Amino acid sequence: MPINDDLTTIYEIPDEIKGNFTKEFIEDFRKSAIEIFRQNDINLGREPYDYESYSYYDWWVYVEGSSGFYEAFQKVCKKYNLEFIVDYYDNLPWYDSDLFDDQFGNLLIEYGLVEEGEVMEK
């Protein structure tokens, strides 16, 4: 991951990829991710959390890069016939895929699908 002198990173999701992430696509991703995590709770014998009410910093930021996040991403890419994006993602170095996840997750806020919330202080 190239880092600039001011400690910012260089990686950005390419426009030809990001242009496919419409509000409808991100909305479907959100629904799919929530369903995947809800089903996981049920499979573990737990009462599912109220994922719909979580802000970005309450929950989403912590599941970026998880297997459930990736599964939802794959599922929605397949629904929209965008498997080439999954192939692109799968070939990123781990550090760029982390940045991809962050930028992708921020689209939930940009499209108004989740509140940003507050960053928890230690």
Beta strands, then each sheet from edge to edge (+ up, - down):
end
